[in-house]
Amino acid sequence: MLKFGNVSVKPGEKKKFLLPVTKTPGGHDLGFPMMVVHGSHDGPILLVEGAIHGDEYESGEAIRAIWRDLDPAKLHGVFVGVPVVNVPAFEAGRRGSIIDGINMNRILPGRKDGFLTEQLAYHYMREVVAKCDMGVDLHGGGTVLAISPVVIYREREDKAMEQKLRDLAYATGIDLIWKGGGAWGGCMNIEGPNAGVPVITAEVGGEGRCLEEFVQAQRKLIENLMMTYKMIPGTPETPRKRINVTGSFQSCSTGGLYRTKKQLRDRVKKGEVVGTICDLFGDILEEIKAPADGLIVSQRTFGTIHCGDWTIFVGAFADE
């Protein structure tokens, strides 16, 4: 039996419920929407979470679809779906909460006595993540970016944990591997492993929309992972070749109108102009250039840009 708060989910049961943490000013419960399927057969406890950034919608739809279709009588292990981790950010349609201005995926594992987002993160790590054997943290490009299917696992001093993370990443069937992720900390793919739970990040979609093709791509990677770990029947898809990249998003030094010159997965050369920023008269103020030979992993699709905003992510080719 698995228990979240006051709700128990026994083998053979399938439940959806709110795991409350606190209350809003209006007196409503605020916490985490849980969609759990406890299989009748032994297997791993898999956490699949979405919308830790509130403007990333594809993951929640994929989780809901998986939950609807799973039959506990046939499932090996437990599917723990959290379609929206960061409810305040989701309600605002923003990356982070407008209540305290905090990006939840930068302050994990949270603080018991912190601001709202920090407290939510603290309880989520202890009451959800800690009860799982492994996890996948689903993301997209949100409102302003588009991102090609890519999976992230963090390199670790603990090589046994790193191997578990690599195995999880490969199990998604995604061919593009972002080694190391960004330079920032406080992320689920860092703090999950720090707590002893291997968690990877998979990114697909964005552009401020919830397109069916992106939903299906996220659903496919979840099912591929579940087939690899024998939770559901089927043969997982394996890419013919994996591409490893490093790097991160490039910020701009001026505001204006951003225009991209490339498409996702286009290959580029170091120094090649991949985007421009022009002023209100159409005069170019800044050229965004590829920092290395590589391919376009993600790029801005929202035109208005401010100084310091992300523009593009050129993944530099790396060894496995």
C-alpha positions as CSV (number, residue, x, y, z in Angstrom):
1,M,0.0,0.0,0.0
2,L,1.2,3.5,-0.9
3,K,0.0,6.5,1.1
4,F,0.1,10.2,0.2
5,G,-1.2,12.4,3.0
6,N,-4.4,10.8,4.2
7,V,-5.0,8.9,0.9
8,S,-4.0,5.3,0.6
9,V,-3.7,3.6,-2.8
10,K,-3.7,-0.2,-2.6
11,P,-2.5,-2.7,-5.2
12,G,-5.2,-2.9,-8.0
13,E,-6.5,0.7,-7.2
14,K,-6.5,3.8,-9.4
15,K,-7.2,7.1,-7.7
16,K,-7.0,10.9,-8.4
17,F,-7.0,13.3,-5.5
18,L,-5.5,16.6,-4.2
19,L,-2.6,16.3,-1.8
20,P,-3.1,19.4,0.3
21,V,-0.2,21.5,1.7
22,T,-1.8,24.8,2.7
23,K,-4.8,27.1,2.0
24,T,-5.2,30.1,-0.3
25,P,-6.4,33.4,1.1
26,G,-9.9,32.5,0.0
27,G,-9.8,29.3,2.1
28,H,-9.3,26.8,-0.8
29,D,-6.8,23.9,-0.4
30,L,-3.6,24.3,-2.3
31,G,-1.3,21.4,-3.0
32,F,-0.6,18.8,-5.7
33,P,-3.1,17.0,-8.0
34,M,-2.2,13.3,-7.8
35,M,-3.1,10.7,-10.4
36,V,-1.9,7.3,-9.1
37,V,-2.3,3.8,-10.5
38,H,-1.1,1.0,-8.2
39,G,-0.5,-2.1,-10.2
40,S,-1.6,-5.5,-9.1
41,H,1.9,-6.8,-9.9
42,D,5.3,-5.9,-8.4
43,G,7.4,-3.3,-10.1
44,P,9.0,0.1,-9.6
45,I,7.3,3.2,-8.3
46,L,7.6,5.7,-11.2
47,L,7.0,9.4,-10.7
48,V,6.0,11.4,-13.8
49,E,5.6,15.1,-13.1
50,G,4.7,18.1,-15.2
51,A,4.2,21.9,-15.0
52,I,6.8,22.6,-12.3
53,H,6.9,25.6,-14.7
54,G,3.3,26.8,-14.9
55,D,3.3,27.7,-18.7
56,E,4.3,24.2,-19.8
57,Y,1.1,22.4,-20.6
58,E,2.0,19.3,-22.8
59,S,3.2,17.2,-19.9
60,G,0.0,17.4,-17.9
61,E,-2.1,16.3,-20.8
62,A,0.3,13.4,-21.4
63,I,0.1,12.3,-17.8
64,R,-3.7,12.5,-17.8
65,A,-3.9,10.4,-20.9
66,I,-1.6,7.8,-19.5
67,W,-3.6,7.6,-16.2
68,R,-6.9,7.2,-18.1
69,D,-5.6,4.3,-20.1
70,L,-3.7,2.4,-17.5
71,D,-5.3,-0.8,-16.2
72,P,-4.1,-1.6,-12.6
73,A,-4.8,-5.2,-13.2
74,K,-2.1,-5.3,-15.9
75,L,0.4,-2.8,-14.4
76,H,3.6,-3.8,-12.8
77,G,4.6,-1.3,-10.2
78,V,3.0,2.1,-9.5
79,F,2.5,5.1,-11.8
80,V,2.5,8.3,-9.7
81,G,1.4,11.2,-12.0
82,V,1.5,14.8,-11.0
83,P,0.2,16.8,-14.0
84,V,0.7,20.2,-12.3
85,V,3.4,20.5,-9.6
86,N,3.3,24.3,-9.5
87,V,-0.4,25.2,-9.3
88,P,0.0,28.9,-8.5
89,A,2.3,29.3,-11.6
90,F,-0.2,27.3,-13.7
91,E,-3.1,29.5,-12.6
92,A,-1.1,32.6,-13.7
93,G,0.1,31.0,-17.0
94,R,3.6,31.9,-15.9
95,R,6.9,30.1,-15.6
96,G,7.0,30.9,-11.9
97,S,4.6,32.0,-9.2
98,I,3.3,35.6,-9.4
99,I,2.7,35.4,-5.6
100,D,6.3,35.3,-4.6
101,G,8.1,35.6,-8.0
102,I,10.0,32.3,-7.4
103,N,10.9,29.7,-10.0
104,M,10.3,26.4,-8.2
105,N,12.8,24.5,-10.3
106,R,15.6,26.6,-9.0
107,I,15.0,26.4,-5.3
108,L,14.6,22.7,-4.6
109,P,14.6,21.0,-2.1
110,G,12.7,24.0,-0.7
111,R,12.3,25.4,2.8
112,K,9.9,24.5,5.5
113,D,9.7,28.1,6.7
114,G,10.2,29.8,3.4
115,F,8.0,31.7,0.9
116,L,5.0,29.9,-0.6
117,T,6.9,28.3,-3.5
118,E,9.7,27.2,-1.2
119,Q,7.2,25.5,1.2
120,L,5.4,23.8,-1.6
121,A,8.7,22.5,-2.9
122,Y,9.7,21.3,0.6
123,H,6.6,19.3,1.0
124,Y,6.7,17.9,-2.6
125,M,10.2,16.5,-2.1
126,R,9.3,14.8,1.1
127,E,5.7,13.7,0.5
128,V,5.9,12.7,-3.1
129,V,9.4,12.4,-4.6
130,A,10.9,10.5,-1.6
131,K,8.2,7.8,-1.9
132,C,9.2,6.9,-5.5
133,D,12.0,4.7,-7.0
134,M,12.7,6.9,-10.0
135,G,11.2,9.8,-11.9
136,V,11.0,11.9,-15.1
137,D,10.5,15.6,-14.8
138,L,8.7,16.7,-18.0
139,H,9.1,20.2,-19.5
140,G,8.5,22.2,-22.7
141,G,9.5,25.6,-24.0
142,G,6.7,27.4,-22.2
143,T,5.3,30.6,-23.6
144,V,8.3,32.0,-25.4
145,L,10.4,29.0,-26.5
146,A,10.2,25.9,-28.7
147,I,12.4,23.0,-27.8
148,S,13.3,19.9,-29.7
149,P,12.8,16.5,-28.0
150,V,15.8,16.3,-25.6
151,V,16.6,14.4,-22.4
152,I,18.8,15.6,-19.6
153,Y,20.7,13.6,-17.0
154,R,23.3,15.1,-14.6
155,E,26.8,13.8,-14.3
156,R,27.5,12.8,-10.7
157,E,30.4,11.9,-8.5
158,D,28.4,8.9,-7.5
159,K,28.9,6.8,-10.7
160,A,26.3,4.2,-9.6
161,M,23.6,7.0,-9.5
162,E,24.9,8.4,-12.8
163,Q,24.5,5.1,-14.4
164,K,20.9,4.9,-13.2
165,L,20.2,8.3,-14.6
166,R,21.8,7.4,-17.9
167,D,19.7,4.3,-18.1
168,L,16.6,6.3,-17.4
169,A,17.5,8.9,-20.1
170,Y,18.1,6.2,-22.7
171,A,14.8,4.5,-21.8
172,T,12.8,7.5,-23.0
173,G,13.9,6.7,-26.6
174,I,14.9,10.3,-27.2
175,D,17.9,10.5,-29.4
176,L,19.2,13.9,-28.3
177,I,21.0,13.9,-24.9
178,W,21.8,17.2,-23.2
179,K,24.7,16.3,-21.0
180,G,24.8,18.2,-17.7
181,G,21.8,20.5,-18.4
182,G,22.2,24.2,-17.6
183,A,24.5,25.7,-15.1
184,W,21.7,26.5,-12.6
185,G,21.1,24.5,-9.5
186,G,18.0,23.7,-7.4
187,C,16.5,21.6,-10.1
188,M,14.6,18.4,-9.8
189,N,17.2,16.5,-11.9
190,I,19.8,17.5,-9.3
191,E,17.8,17.4,-6.0
192,G,16.0,14.1,-6.8
193,P,19.3,12.2,-7.1
194,N,20.6,14.1,-4.1
195,A,17.7,12.6,-2.1
196,G,18.5,9.2,-3.5
197,V,15.8,9.1,-6.2
198,P,17.1,9.0,-9.8
199,V,15.2,11.7,-11.7
200,I,15.9,12.9,-15.3
201,T,14.3,15.7,-17.3
202,A,12.7,15.4,-20.7
203,E,11.8,18.5,-22.8
204,V,9.4,18.6,-25.7
205,G,7.3,21.4,-27.3
206,G,6.4,24.9,-26.1
207,E,5.4,28.0,-28.0
208,G,2.7,28.8,-25.5
209,R,0.5,26.2,-26.9
210,C,-0.6,22.6,-26.1
211,L,-0.3,21.0,-29.5
212,E,-1.4,17.4,-29.9
213,E,1.9,16.4,-31.5
214,F,3.8,17.6,-28.4
215,V,1.4,15.8,-26.1
216,Q,1.8,12.6,-28.0
217,A,5.6,12.9,-28.1
218,Q,5.6,13.3,-24.3
219,R,3.2,10.4,-23.9
220,K,5.4,8.2,-26.1
221,L,8.5,8.9,-24.0
222,I,6.6,7.9,-20.8
223,E,5.4,4.7,-22.4
224,N,8.8,3.9,-23.8
225,L,10.3,4.3,-20.3
226,M,7.5,2.1,-18.8
227,M,8.1,-0.6,-21.4
228,T,11.8,-0.6,-20.7
229,Y,11.3,-1.1,-17.0
230,K,8.7,-3.9,-17.7
231,M,5.8,-1.9,-16.1
232,I,3.6,-2.3,-19.2
233,P,3.9,-4.8,-22.1
234,G,5.5,-3.8,-25.4
235,T,8.9,-3.3,-27.1
236,P,10.5,0.1,-26.4
237,E,11.8,2.1,-29.4
238,T,15.5,2.7,-29.4
239,P,17.1,5.4,-31.6
240,R,19.6,4.2,-34.2
241,K,22.0,6.8,-33.0
242,R,22.2,9.2,-30.0
243,I,23.5,12.7,-30.2
244,N,25.2,14.1,-27.2
245,V,25.4,17.9,-26.7
246,T,26.5,20.4,-24.1
247,G,25.9,24.1,-23.6
248,S,22.9,26.2,-22.7
249,F,20.7,29.1,-23.6
250,Q,22.3,32.4,-24.9
251,S,21.0,35.7,-23.4
252,C,20.8,38.9,-25.4
253,S,22.2,42.3,-24.5
254,T,19.4,44.5,-25.9
255,G,15.7,44.6,-26.2
256,G,13.7,44.7,-29.5
257,L,12.1,42.2,-31.9
258,Y,13.7,38.8,-32.1
259,R,13.8,36.9,-35.4
260,T,15.3,33.5,-35.7
261,K,17.1,32.3,-38.9
262,K,17.1,28.6,-38.1
263,Q,14.8,25.7,-37.3
264,L,15.0,23.2,-34.5
265,R,17.7,20.5,-35.2
266,D,19.4,22.6,-37.9
267,R,23.2,22.1,-37.8
268,V,25.2,25.3,-37.5
269,K,28.9,26.4,-37.5
270,K,30.6,28.4,-34.8
271,G,30.1,32.2,-35.5
272,E,27.1,31.7,-37.8
273,V,24.3,34.2,-37.3
274,V,21.3,32.2,-35.9
275,G,19.1,35.1,-34.9
276,T,18.8,38.9,-34.9
277,I,17.2,41.6,-32.8
278,C,16.0,44.8,-34.5
279,D,14.6,48.0,-33.2
280,L,11.2,49.6,-34.0
281,F,12.5,50.9,-37.3
282,G,13.8,47.4,-38.4
283,D,17.4,48.3,-37.9
284,I,19.5,45.4,-36.5
285,L,20.8,46.0,-33.0
286,E,22.3,42.6,-32.2
287,E,23.2,39.5,-34.1
288,I,23.0,36.2,-32.1
289,K,25.8,33.9,-33.2
290,A,26.4,30.2,-32.7
291,P,29.0,29.8,-29.9
292,A,30.2,26.4,-31.3
293,D,29.6,23.9,-34.1
294,G,26.4,22.1,-33.1
295,L,22.7,22.0,-33.7
296,I,19.7,24.1,-32.6
297,V,18.2,22.4,-29.5
298,S,15.8,25.3,-28.6
299,Q,15.0,28.8,-29.7
300,R,12.8,31.7,-28.9
301,T,9.5,31.9,-30.8
302,F,8.1,35.0,-29.0
303,G,9.0,38.2,-30.8
304,T,9.2,40.8,-28.1
305,I,12.5,40.4,-26.2
306,H,14.1,42.2,-23.3
307,C,17.8,42.6,-22.4
308,G,18.9,39.4,-20.7
309,D,16.2,37.1,-22.2
310,W,17.0,33.8,-23.7
311,T,17.4,33.6,-27.4
312,I,18.6,30.3,-28.6
313,F,20.4,27.1,-27.4
314,V,23.0,25.7,-29.7
315,G,24.1,22.3,-28.5
316,A,27.8,21.8,-29.0
317,F,28.6,18.2,-30.1
318,A,30.0,16.1,-27.3
319,D,31.3,12.6,-26.7
320,E,29.1,10.1,-24.9
